[in-house]
């Protein structure tokens, strides 16, 4: 059994009206200056929450500056404004990008460490600021993970910052905050969460505790994604996806992701493709590449997806990959790089970027060299 270390939030609240619970908890917490990081579409949905805090004597400042997936420079801008406000607590209310920036701002605000010195695993040593995360998508699981991903513009590469200090103190999962999410974003954020579960289960460092979490996440997402895609106001489907996303996030610290994420990063850094969309596109092809290294694991995944048994475990595993491709089609997401305007002529450059993400490639159940990476991109082109 591999050794794992598990760090989860001290307070994890799941269910409808959780945002109201956060207001109640904050008002008795003793914190007085809350800096909220969010985005314009979410800001209107949290007005009542803000008003309640301000009525209770809390100073609140809202930052809605983030656009798209964040870079080091985006983070620095938020950090500067937060320092001026002299926050004693940070809340990230939004998707993974918002929560990642909030987590890093809270960690760096009074620590004295610069972002360049903490990129990597375990280099961030402290956090002095209270941190709350509230997801408005069901995808990244950042609200329960020790991971932050930002684009380093200088290196043109997405970089991970991983530390127990980045696990929020409090996380509130309110499925009502996800009902207005557009169908496409619903789909690719959910498949991002599905990728977390699949890559944890088929991981060189897989662990029995995380296996159970991952399999249940796969079951929930595959059963309820299409329902939420078809009807965003289906609160049962939204709730199940939210739970599946939490399970995916719980996989990230102890086990983490692998080749799908490593190969997806160049699509984001070079072509500005949304992270979840990149994962959704590449996931079936990495599964096909990996399948021979652990047929039994991919068989388990296929069964969790609810597919029909084939004549052999391998046939059933292939049925799972076919199910996934069909789910992606039904959710009107691309299955080919060419669908996103990415030419096969850039495969060599993307492979050179992906091979640098060794912190994730080393987790993959089947070893990949640069030619293997190129072959997977060609399968997806």
NORNORFEN-V780016 format. One record per residue. N is the residue number from 1. RES is the residue in three letters. D_LAST is the distance of its C-alpha to the last C-alpha in whole Angstrom. Layout:
<<N,RES,D_LAST> <N,RES,D_LAST>>
This chain:
<<1,UNK,38> <2,UNK,36> <3,UNK,38> <4,UNK,36> <5,UNK,38> <6,UNK,38> <7,UNK,38> <8,UNK,38> <9,UNK,40> <10,UNK,44> <11,UNK,43> <12,UNK,41> <13,UNK,42> <14,UNK,40> <15,UNK,40> <16,UNK,41> <17,UNK,43> <18,UNK,42> <19,UNK,42> <20,UNK,46> <21,UNK,47> <22,UNK,45> <23,UNK,48> <24,UNK,50> <25,UNK,49> <26,UNK,49> <27,UNK,52> <28,UNK,54> <29,UNK,52> <30,UNK,54> <31,UNK,51> <32,UNK,52> <33,UNK,49> <34,UNK,46> <35,UNK,43> <36,UNK,40> <37,UNK,37> <38,UNK,35> <39,UNK,33> <40,UNK,35> <41,UNK,34> <42,UNK,35> <43,UNK,38> <44,UNK,40> <45,UNK,39> <46,UNK,41> <47,UNK,44> <48,UNK,47> <49,UNK,46> <50,UNK,46> <51,UNK,49> <52,UNK,51> <53,UNK,50> <54,UNK,52> <55,UNK,55> <56,UNK,55> <57,UNK,56> <58,UNK,52> <59,UNK,51> <60,UNK,47> <61,UNK,45> <62,UNK,42> <63,UNK,39> <64,UNK,36> <65,UNK,34> <66,UNK,31> <67,UNK,28> <68,UNK,25> <69,UNK,24> <70,UNK,26> <71,UNK,27> <72,UNK,30> <73,UNK,32> <74,UNK,31> <75,UNK,33> <76,UNK,36> <77,UNK,37> <78,UNK,37> <79,UNK,39> <80,UNK,41> <81,UNK,42> <82,UNK,43> <83,UNK,45> <84,UNK,47> <85,UNK,48> <86,UNK,49> <87,UNK,47> <88,UNK,48> <89,UNK,45> <90,UNK,41> <91,UNK,40> <92,UNK,36> <93,UNK,35> <94,UNK,32> <95,UNK,28> <96,UNK,27> <97,UNK,27> <98,UNK,31> <99,UNK,32> <100,UNK,30> <101,UNK,32> <102,UNK,35> <103,UNK,35> <104,UNK,35> <105,UNK,38> <106,UNK,40> <107,UNK,39> <108,UNK,40> <109,UNK,43> <110,UNK,46> <111,UNK,44> <112,UNK,45> <113,UNK,41> <114,UNK,39> <115,UNK,35> <116,UNK,34> <117,UNK,36> <118,UNK,35> <119,UNK,31> <120,UNK,30> <121,UNK,32> <122,UNK,36> <123,UNK,37> <124,UNK,38> <125,UNK,41> <126,UNK,43> <127,UNK,43> <128,UNK,46> <129,UNK,45> <130,UNK,44> <131,UNK,41> <132,UNK,40> <133,UNK,36> <134,UNK,36> <135,UNK,32> <136,UNK,32> <137,UNK,28> <138,UNK,27> <139,UNK,25> <140,UNK,25> <141,UNK,28> <142,UNK,30> <143,UNK,33> <144,UNK,34> <145,UNK,32> <146,UNK,33> <147,UNK,29> <148,UNK,29> <149,UNK,25> <150,UNK,26> <151,UNK,24> <152,UNK,26> <153,UNK,26> <154,UNK,28> <155,UNK,25> <156,UNK,22> <157,UNK,21> <158,UNK,22> <159,UNK,25> <160,UNK,26> <161,UNK,30> <162,UNK,31> <163,UNK,35> <164,UNK,37> <165,UNK,39> <166,UNK,36> <167,UNK,36> <168,UNK,38> <169,UNK,42> <170,UNK,41> <171,UNK,38> <172,UNK,39> <173,UNK,36> <174,UNK,38> <175,UNK,35> <176,UNK,37> <177,UNK,35> <178,UNK,32> <179,UNK,33> <180,UNK,32> <181,UNK,29> <182,UNK,26> <183,UNK,24> <184,UNK,21> <185,UNK,22> <186,UNK,24> <187,UNK,21> <188,UNK,19> <189,UNK,22> <190,UNK,23> <191,UNK,19> <192,UNK,20> <193,UNK,23> <194,UNK,22> <195,UNK,20> <196,UNK,23> <197,UNK,25> <198,UNK,22> <199,UNK,22> <200,UNK,25> <201,UNK,26> <202,UNK,24> <203,UNK,25> <204,UNK,27> <205,UNK,30> <206,UNK,30> <207,UNK,33> <208,UNK,35> <209,UNK,36> <210,UNK,33> <211,UNK,31> <212,UNK,34> <213,UNK,32> <214,UNK,29> <215,UNK,29> <216,UNK,31> <217,UNK,29> <218,UNK,26> <219,UNK,29> <220,UNK,29> <221,UNK,26> <222,UNK,25> <223,UNK,28> <224,UNK,29> <225,UNK,25> <226,UNK,25> <227,UNK,29> <228,UNK,29> <229,UNK,26> <230,UNK,28> <231,UNK,31> <232,UNK,31> <233,UNK,35> <234,UNK,35> <235,UNK,36> <236,UNK,36> <237,UNK,32> <238,UNK,32> <239,UNK,34> <240,UNK,33> <241,UNK,29> <242,UNK,31> <243,UNK,33> <244,UNK,29> <245,UNK,28> <246,UNK,31> <247,UNK,31> <248,UNK,27> <249,UNK,29> <250,UNK,32> <251,UNK,29> <252,UNK,28> <253,UNK,31> <254,UNK,32> <255,UNK,29> <256,UNK,26> <257,UNK,23> <258,UNK,20> <259,UNK,17> <260,UNK,15> <261,UNK,17> <262,UNK,17> <263,UNK,13> <264,UNK,13> <265,UNK,16> <266,UNK,14> <267,UNK,12> <268,UNK,16> <269,UNK,18> <270,UNK,16> <271,UNK,15> <272,UNK,17> <273,UNK,15> <274,UNK,17> <275,UNK,18> <276,UNK,18> <277,UNK,15> <278,UNK,13> <279,UNK,14> <280,UNK,14> <281,UNK,10> <282,UNK,10> <283,UNK,13> <284,UNK,13> <285,UNK,10> <286,UNK,13> <287,UNK,16> <288,UNK,15> <289,UNK,15> <290,UNK,18> <291,UNK,20> <292,UNK,22> <293,UNK,23> <294,UNK,25> <295,UNK,25> <296,UNK,28> <297,UNK,26> <298,UNK,23> <299,UNK,26> <300,UNK,28> <301,UNK,25> <302,UNK,25> <303,UNK,28> <304,UNK,28> <305,UNK,26> <306,UNK,28> <307,UNK,26> <308,UNK,29> <309,UNK,30> <310,UNK,28> <311,UNK,30> <312,UNK,29> <313,UNK,28> <314,UNK,25> <315,UNK,24> <316,UNK,25> <317,UNK,23> <318,UNK,20> <319,UNK,22> <320,UNK,21> <321,UNK,17> <322,UNK,17> <323,UNK,20> <324,UNK,17> <325,UNK,15> <326,UNK,17> <327,UNK,19> <328,UNK,16> <329,UNK,16> <330,UNK,20> <331,UNK,19> <332,UNK,17> <333,UNK,14> <334,UNK,11> <335,UNK,9> <336,UNK,5> <337,UNK,5> <338,UNK,6> <339,UNK,8> <340,UNK,10> <341,UNK,10> <342,UNK,8> <343,UNK,7> <344,UNK,6> <345,UNK,10> <346,UNK,10> <347,UNK,9> <348,UNK,12> <349,UNK,14> <350,UNK,12> <351,UNK,13> <352,UNK,17> <353,UNK,17> <354,UNK,16> <355,UNK,18> <356,UNK,21> <357,UNK,21> <358,UNK,23> <359,UNK,25> <360,UNK,22> <361,UNK,21> <362,UNK,24> <363,UNK,24> <364,UNK,21> <365,UNK,23> <366,UNK,21> <367,UNK,21> <368,UNK,18> <369,UNK,19> <370,UNK,16> <371,UNK,15> <372,UNK,14> <373,UNK,12> <374,UNK,10> <375,UNK,10> <376,UNK,9> <377,UNK,6> <378,UNK,5> <379,UNK,6> <380,UNK,4> <381,UNK,0>>
